[in-house]
Amino acid sequence: MKIGIITSGGDCPGMNAFILELSKLCGKNNYDLIGYIGGYKGIEENNFIKLNFDNISGMALGKKGGSLLLTGRYEDLKIGEKLIKFKQRIDEIGIDWLVVLGGDGSLKAAKKLSDLGLKLVGVPATIDNNIIGTEYTMGFDTAINKTLQVINDIEDTATAMPGKVYIIETLGGDCGNIAKAALDEGAADIALIPENPISDDELVKLIKDKFNEGNKYLIMTICEGLNKTMYYSEFLKKALNKKVHISIIGHQQRGGSPTAYDRYVARRFATQTFNLIKKDISGKMVCYISGKFKNCDL
């Protein structure tokens, strides 16, 4: 059996750990695992490497961020005619199953290919944790921990030099889950996210209330998708008459070694993926729901 695998869209910590585990499971069962380079485009170009566990196990993939297979976005799959031609291309090169690791856009394309008859399993792999059907997406824990580490470091200075406001911009596109997680974990005092808009006046009042309640400094996370980090910096300086400092985490948040939890999730997702293929159950996405690793419809 020939199983193709791609990492699509943005990379996230845990992709390599997934690839390593799936290659081990395939090797034990004499399945051929083929990794296509650069996401969906790698399939179109038939650009691949054979993922033999014995050959890649010495690469310490489990602790590496990014993706051995590289990633890429492929807008052509949004077009009906090109989607059909892409499915024909898959049939030509003889892929029996396709495993797609990626976020919302990548998995939507996977669903379309599944509807055309391709045997396929989707894997929610994005730091944004915003895929419907699963409570957790691979890479989210690592991204949260990057945010907390930045905040922890800033708090040393904030404690030594009180009276200031610190704005930390997180990744996440239009999804505020990472910024909100810092608030939920008690690391941030305020989280500005697209899902919960707030007026300038409300924000100023909220910050003033925090200081009046005893805050010596204020930590505020903001989702990049708002595109208002610089605006709030200048606005709050004038409105509060306080110094406001900005830290933009950027793509450092998406890279680096995955946490122990994301490595664990990657291995469990790989096992669940392999079990679906072995049982010939297609059109599913592996997921994490109520403390258990399951599968749901794409």
C-alpha positions in Angstrom: 0.0 0.0 0.0 1.3 3.5 -0.9 0.5 6.2 1.6 1.2 9.8 0.7 1.7 12.5 3.4 1.9 16.3 3.2 2.3 19.1 5.6 0.3 22.0 4.3 -0.2 25.7 5.0 1.8 27.1 8.0 4.2 24.8 9.8 3.7 24.0 13.5 5.6 22.2 16.2 4.9 18.5 16.2 4.7 17.8 12.5 8.1 16.1 12.4 7.2 14.0 15.4 4.0 12.9 13.6 6.0 12.0 10.5 8.4 9.9 12.5 5.7 8.0 14.4 3.7 7.3 11.2 6.8 6.1 9.4 7.5 3.6 12.2 3.9 2.2 12.1 4.0 1.9 8.3 7.4 0.2 8.4 6.1 -2.4 10.9 3.2 -3.2 8.6 5.1 -3.1 5.3 3.3 0.0 4.0 5.2 2.5 1.8 5.1 6.0 3.2 5.8 8.7 0.7 6.4 12.3 1.8 5.6 15.0 -0.8 7.6 18.2 -0.6 6.0 21.5 -0.1 2.4 20.5 0.6 -0.2 19.9 -2.2 2.1 21.3 -4.8 4.6 18.5 -4.1 1.9 16.0 -5.3 1.3 17.9 -8.5 5.0 17.9 -9.2 5.5 14.4 -7.9 8.3 15.7 -5.8 8.8 13.3 -2.9 11.0 11.4 -0.6 10.5 7.9 0.8 10.0 8.0 4.5 11.7 4.9 5.7 11.8 4.8 9.5 15.3 3.3 9.6 16.6 6.2 7.5 14.9 9.1 9.4 14.9 7.8 13.0 18.4 9.1 13.5 17.5 12.7 12.6 16.0 13.5 16.0 12.8 14.6 14.2 10.7 14.3 17.3 12.3 17.3 18.9 12.5 19.5 15.8 10.0 22.2 14.8 9.1 23.0 11.2 8.6 20.1 8.8 11.0 17.7 7.1 8.6 17.9 4.1 8.4 21.7 4.0 5.0 23.3 3.8 3.2 25.5 1.3 -0.1 27.0 0.4 -1.9 26.0 -2.8 -4.7 28.2 -3.9 -5.5 26.2 -7.0 -7.6 23.7 -4.9 -10.2 26.4 -4.4 -11.1 26.2 -8.1 -13.4 23.3 -9.1 -11.8 22.4 -12.5 -8.2 22.5 -11.0 -9.4 20.4 -8.1 -10.6 17.7 -10.4 -7.4 17.7 -12.4 -5.5 17.5 -9.1 -7.5 14.4 -8.1 -6.6 12.9 -11.5 -2.9 13.6 -10.9 -3.1 11.7 -7.6 -4.6 8.7 -9.4 -1.8 8.9 -12.0 1.0 8.7 -9.5 -0.8 5.9 -7.6 -1.4 7.2 -4.1 -3.7 4.8 -2.3 -4.2 7.0 0.8 -3.3 10.6 1.5 -2.6 12.1 5.0 -2.9 15.8 5.2 -1.5 17.8 8.2 -2.6 21.4 8.3 -5.0 24.0 9.4 -8.4 25.2 8.3 -7.7 25.9 4.6 -5.6 22.7 4.1 -8.3 20.5 5.7 -11.1 22.1 3.6 -9.1 21.2 0.5 -8.7 17.7 1.9 -12.5 17.5 2.4 -13.1 18.4 -1.3 -10.6 15.7 -2.4 -12.3 13.2 -0.1 -15.6 14.0 -1.7 -14.1 13.2 -5.1 -13.3 9.7 -3.9 -9.7 10.0 -2.6 -9.0 7.9 0.5 -7.8 10.5 3.0 -7.2 11.3 6.7 -6.9 14.8 8.0 -4.7 15.9 10.9 -5.4 19.2 12.7 -2.0 20.8 12.8 -2.0 24.5 13.6 -0.8 26.7 16.5 -4.2 28.6 16.2 -6.3 25.8 17.8 -9.2 26.8 15.6 -10.3 23.6 13.8 -14.0 22.7 14.2 -14.4 19.1 15.5 -11.4 18.9 17.8 -10.7 20.6 21.1 -7.0 20.6 20.4 -4.7 21.1 17.4 -1.1 20.0 17.3 1.3 22.9 18.0 -1.0 25.0 20.2 0.7 24.1 23.5 4.1 25.0 22.2 2.8 28.4 21.0 1.2 29.1 24.3 4.4 28.3 26.2 6.4 30.6 23.9 4.0 33.4 24.8 4.2 32.6 28.5 8.0 32.6 28.4 8.0 36.1 26.8 5.6 37.4 29.4 7.7 35.8 32.2 10.8 37.6 31.0 9.1 40.9 30.6 7.6 40.7 34.1 11.1 40.8 35.6 11.6 44.3 34.1 8.0 45.2 34.8 8.4 44.4 38.5 11.7 46.3 38.7 10.2 49.3 36.8 6.5 49.6 37.8 3.9 51.8 36.3 4.1 50.8 32.7 1.9 49.0 30.2 3.4 46.1 28.1 1.7 45.0 24.9 2.6 41.5 23.6 1.5 40.7 20.1 0.8 37.0 19.4 0.3 35.1 16.2 -3.0 33.6 15.3 -4.3 35.5 12.2 -7.9 36.3 12.9 -8.1 33.8 15.7 -7.4 35.0 19.2 -6.9 31.7 21.0 -3.2 32.2 21.7 -3.6 35.7 23.1 -6.6 34.6 25.2 -4.7 31.6 26.5 -2.2 33.9 28.2 -5.2 35.6 30.0 -6.8 32.3 30.9 -3.5 31.1 32.4 -3.1 34.2 34.5 -0.1 35.5 32.6 -1.8 38.5 31.0 -4.2 41.1 32.6 -6.0 41.8 29.4 -6.3 40.0 26.0 -7.4 41.9 22.9 -8.9 39.5 20.4 -11.1 39.7 17.2 -13.8 37.5 18.9 -14.4 40.0 21.7 -14.1 43.6 20.4 -13.7 46.4 22.8 -14.0 50.2 22.4 -11.1 52.6 23.1 -13.0 54.1 26.0 -13.7 50.6 27.5 -10.1 49.6 27.2 -8.9 52.8 28.9 -11.3 52.3 31.8 -10.4 48.6 32.1 -6.7 49.5 32.4 -7.3 52.3 34.9 -9.4 50.0 37.0 -6.6 47.4 37.0 -4.1 50.0 38.3 -6.6 51.3 40.8 -7.1 47.7 42.1 -3.4 47.4 42.8 -1.6 46.4 39.6 2.0 47.7 39.7 2.2 47.2 35.9 -0.1 45.8 33.2 0.5 43.0 30.7 -1.8 43.0 27.6 -1.7 40.4 24.8 -3.1 41.3 21.4 -3.9 39.1 18.4 -2.0 40.1 15.3 -5.2 39.9 13.3 -6.5 43.1 14.8 -3.7 45.0 13.2 -3.9 47.6 16.0 -0.7 47.0 18.0 1.0 50.2 17.0 -2.2 52.1 17.2 -2.8 51.0 20.8 0.7 51.8 21.7 0.4 55.5 20.7 -3.2 55.8 21.9 -2.6 54.4 25.4 0.5 56.6 25.9 -1.7 59.7 25.6 -4.8 58.3 27.2 -3.1 57.0 30.3 0.0 59.2 30.4 2.1 56.1 30.9 4.9 54.5 29.1 3.8 51.7 26.8 6.2 49.1 25.5 5.6 46.6 22.6 6.9 43.1 22.1 6.0 41.3 18.9 6.8 37.5 19.2 6.3 36.9 15.5 7.3 33.6 13.8 9.5 32.5 16.7 6.1 31.5 18.2 5.6 28.9 15.4 9.1 27.4 15.4 11.3 25.7 17.8 11.2 22.4 19.6 7.7 21.1 20.4 6.7 20.7 24.0 6.4 17.3 25.6 2.7 17.6 25.2 2.7 18.4 21.5 5.1 15.5 21.0 2.7 13.2 22.8 -0.3 14.6 20.8 1.7 14.1 17.5 2.3 10.4 18.4 -1.3 9.7 19.4 -2.6 11.5 16.2 -0.2 9.4 14.1 -1.5 6.2 15.8 -5.1 7.2 15.3 -4.3 8.0 11.6 -2.7 4.7 11.0 -5.6 2.8 12.6 -8.1 4.6 10.3 -6.0 3.6 7.3 -5.7 0.0 8.5 -9.4 -0.2 9.0 -10.1 1.4 5.6 -12.0 4.3 7.2 -11.7 7.3 4.9 -12.9 10.9 5.0 -12.1 11.4 8.6 -10.0 13.8 10.7 -8.3 12.7 13.9 -9.3 14.7 16.9 -9.1 15.2 20.6 -12.4 15.4 22.4 -13.1 15.3 26.2 -9.7 13.8 27.0 -9.8 11.1 24.3 -8.2 10.8 20.9 -11.0 10.0 18.4 -12.0 10.8 14.8 -14.7 12.9 13.2 -15.9 13.7 9.7 -13.7 16.1 7.8 
